[in-house]
Amino acid sequence: MLNVKHIVVHYGRVEAVKGISFDVEAGCITTLIGANGAGKSTCLKAISGLVPLTSGEIWLEGKRTDGMAPEKIVSLGVSHVPEGKRLFLEMSVFDNLMTGAFLRKDKDEIEKDIERIYEYFPILKRAHQRQASSLSGGEQQMLALGRGLMSNPRLLLLDEPSLGLSPVLTQEVAAIIERIADEGLSILLIEQNASLALKLASKGYVLETGKIALEGDTKQLQCDEYVKRAYLGI
């Protein structure tokens, strides 16, 4: 599905990502875990075209995408739900959802997808005319996720979807992520909650200071002594 090959990303003179490679398989959840500043969010921004590569390549379903404009990458089926929600707070819930479909022309399918989002998140249906600013933090996260799904992606990039959520809401959002993956969507997940990420994903990569320190099946990573000490608090 997605092949990231030896990518290097700089912010000025700072090398944020240092020649890493990883893959996302179709229909699976893959996770990147690591401490703040490890380069996880930069990887997502590079994939979605928001930051340029210094070197390396990114391939989506056999098509090279690095260097493409972000809107072109969206049109190829990549949707990025960034950390911090980035909603249009003075717009309604419905209008925020519709911004996720701005490149689409299939009105009938858009209507079906709106109903699908409301099925995932009934609170959004009840609040569809309210301003996004009136929603709770958890509801705003649901809206951000719903907006990301409205582009009808084949690959969903999720940056810290549980950030700031209560344990109950975290489990609710996690259940939705599992559900959409079961329906065939490929997901690349970044999570500070490493325990949650490793439970949701089938394959994981551990990033440390811009490099991949460990990778493998998430069940194996959960049993790794270093991962348990450094990321799982065991």
C-alpha positions, -999 to +999 in steps of 0.1 A: +000+000+000+025+026+012+063+023+009+085+049+026+121+045+015+151+060+033+134+094+038+153+123+053+136+155+064+151+187+077+137+217+095+163+243+086+196+227+098+179+202+121+176+167+107+142+156+121+140+123+102+172+104+094+169+080+066+140+058+078+121+032+058+088+015+066+057+000+050+019+001+055+001-030+043-033-027+027-062-031+051-040-031+082-032-007+111+005+002+113+018+023+142+047+046+148+055+050+185+082+070+202+088+099+225+080+135+217+104+149+191+112+114+177+100+124+142+066+107+141+045+136+131+071+147+106+067+113+089+030+119+085+035+154+072+060+141+046+036+114+034+008+140+030+031+165+012+031+191+040+069+190+044+094+183+016+119+155+017+156+162+017+161+128+002+143+094-001+111+083-018+075+077-009+054+053-029+016+048-027+002+018-045+031+019-070+030+056-076+057+079-064+041+107-044+070+127-028+071+161-044+034+161-052+011+189-039-009+180-008-042+182-027-029+158-053-020+133-026-055+137-011-070+130-045-049+097-046-066+085-015-046+098+015-063+116+044-044+132+072-060+138+106-035+160+123-027+164+160-048+191+176-079+186+155-075+218+134-112+223+130-130+254+116-145+263+150-170+289+138-184+265+112-211+239+119-204+203+125-219+195+091-199+221+073-167+208+089-175+174+077-182+187+042-148+203+040-133+168+040-151+161+008-140+193-010-123+174-039-152+150-044-179+153-071-200+122-062-229+138-044-249+107-038-218+089-022-210+120-002-245+118+014-240+082+021-207+089+038-222+116+059-247+091+072-219+066+078-200+092+099-232+099+119-236+061+124-200+060+138-205+091+159-242+096+168-233+127+188-222+144+156-257+138+140-274+153+171-250+183+169-248+187+131-261+223+132-240+234+162-207+253+158-177+231+162-165+254+190-194+243+212-183+206+212-163+190+240-127+180+233-137+144+227-165+154+204-141+177+184-117+147+180-146+126+167-154+154+142-118+156+131-118+119+125-151+121+106-138+149+085-108+128+076-130+100+065-151+122+043-125+123+016-132+086+011-095+077+017-078+044+011-050+054+036-058+073+068-030+090+087-039+095+123-018+118+146-025+113+183-063+106+180-065+099+218-047+131+229-066+147+257-094+122+258-108+105+288-103+068+292-139+061+282-137+083+251-103+068+242-118+034+241-147+047+220-124+062+194-102+031+195-133+010+187-141+032+157-105+029+144-107-008+147-141-009+129-129+012+099-098-009+096-120-040+096-139-024+068-107-024+047-092+010+053-054+012+057-043+032+087-010+047+098-014+055+135+008+078+157+000+075+194+017+087+226-004+060+243+019+032+232-001+005+249-032+015+229-013+018+196+003-017+200-031-032+208-048-016+177-020-022+152-007-054+136+028-040+128+048-013+147+079+008+144+097+024+173+112+058+164+140+074+185+156+107+175+146+104+139+156+068+134+138+034+136+151+016+167+128-014+165+102-028+142+080-059+140+048-076+148+031-056+176+026-087+198+064-092+197+070-055+205+047-057+235+069-085+248+102-067+241+118-058+274+130-024+262+096-015+248+080-025+281+103-004+302+105+027+279+070+029+265+046+006+284+056+015+319+062-021+328 
